[in-house]
Amino acid sequence: MATTAGTATEEPSSLRLPGLVLGVGLGGFLDGILLHQLLQWHHMLSSTNHDRIGVKYYNPRTVSGLQMNTLWDGIFHAVCWIAVLLGLAILYSRVTHNRRAVWTSRVLWGWILAGWGLFNLVEGILDHQILGIHHVHGGPHQAWWDAGFLVLGALLVVCGYLLQRSGRPFVPDAPRGTERTEVRT
């Protein structure tokens, strides 16, 4: 419960869920744009010749293989886009006043960083380790690249959590200029 001049009021809507969902979507976009497209280190199905689920191998060094990998990269980007839209919708539904303050909030950006780290951890464990459908950078040192991806994910979660903890708490749906004793969201 938040208190306003000694009286109890309803607890404000949390920025945690929209921040995490936005972070997952934005982290996925960064992964897809940087690792899939710009650096071309991997695609969604670029390691299926060594996967653990029996997906047909589409060699990304052939035209037909690259076409199939690009299709799956596009599906991946569509899921990231949906996550960003969902995160924005949740954020919009929870914040009715002081939207500018929310976008400059360490609390929101901390949760976005934590969401990006969560993306790295889930994607790194699921796609790289369990399913084996691709690796960060295939080849003789792929285990180190995959481990680094997981370490980066863990660091993003920790840094994001610490950043949001250092932010000044505020009630996102309070009218501008209202003085309140607020709780962390």
Residue pairs with C-beta under 8 A, 6 or more apart in sequence:
1 8
1 9
1 10
1 11
1 183
2 8
2 9
2 10
2 11
2 12
2 171
2 180
2 181
2 182
2 183
3 9
3 180
3 181
4 180
4 181
5 181
9 180
11 183
12 171
12 172
12 173
12 174
12 182
12 183
12 185
13 94
13 95
13 172
13 173
13 185
14 94
14 185
15 91
15 94
15 102
15 105
15 107
15 108
15 111
15 164
15 172
15 185
16 111
16 185
17 90
18 87
18 88
18 90
18 91
18 94
18 108
18 111
19 87
19 91
19 107
19 108
19 109
19 110
19 111
19 112
19 114
19 115
19 164
20 87
20 111
20 112
20 114
20 115
20 118
21 83
21 86
21 87
21 90
21 115
22 83
22 84
22 87
22 88
22 91
22 111
22 112
22 115
23 87
23 111
23 112
23 113
23 114
23 115
23 116
23 117
23 118
23 119
23 160
24 80
24 83
24 87
24 115
24 116
24 118
24 119
25 80
25 81
25 82
25 83
25 84
25 85
25 86
25 87
25 115
26 80
26 84
26 112
26 115
26 116
27 115
27 116
27 117
27 118
27 119
27 120
27 156
28 76
28 77
28 79
28 80
28 83
28 119
28 123
29 77
29 80
29 81
29 84
30 116
31 119
31 120
31 123
32 73
32 76
32 77
32 80
35 41
35 42
35 136
36 42
36 43
36 44
36 73
36 76
37 73
41 136
41 137
41 138
42 134
42 135
42 136
42 137
42 138
43 60
43 66
43 69
43 70
43 72
43 73
43 134
44 69
44 72
44 73
44 75
44 76
44 133
44 134
45 55
45 57
45 58
45 68
45 69
45 72
45 133
45 134
46 58
46 60
46 69
46 133
46 134
46 135
46 138
47 132
47 133
47 134
47 135
47 138
48 55
48 56
48 57
48 58
48 133
48 134
49 57
49 59
50 132
51 131
51 132
51 133
52 130
52 131
52 132
53 131
53 132
53 133
55 133
57 65
58 64
58 65
58 66
58 68
58 69
59 65
60 66
60 69
87 115
91 102
91 108
94 172
94 173
95 102
95 172
95 173
96 172
96 173
97 172
97 173
97 174
97 175
97 176
98 170
98 172
98 174
98 175
98 176
101 170
101 172
102 108
102 172
105 167
105 168
105 170
106 163
106 164
106 166
106 167
106 168
107 164
107 167
107 168
107 169
107 170
107 184
107 185
108 164
108 167
109 160
109 163
109 164
109 167
110 159
110 160
110 161
110 162
110 163
110 164
110 165
110 166
110 167
111 160
111 164
112 160
113 156
113 157
113 159
113 160
113 163
114 156
114 157
114 160
114 161
114 164
115 160
116 153
116 156
116 160
117 152
117 153
117 154
117 155
117 156
117 157
117 158
117 159
117 160
118 153
118 157
119 153
120 149
120 150
120 152
120 153
120 156
121 150
121 153
121 154
121 157
124 136
124 146
124 149
124 150
124 153
125 150
127 133
127 134
128 134
128 135
128 136
128 146
128 149
129 146
135 142
135 145
135 146
136 142
136 145
136 146
136 148
136 149
137 145
165 184
169 182
169 183
169 184
169 185
170 182
170 185
171 178
171 180
171 182
171 183
171 185
172 185
174 180
174 182
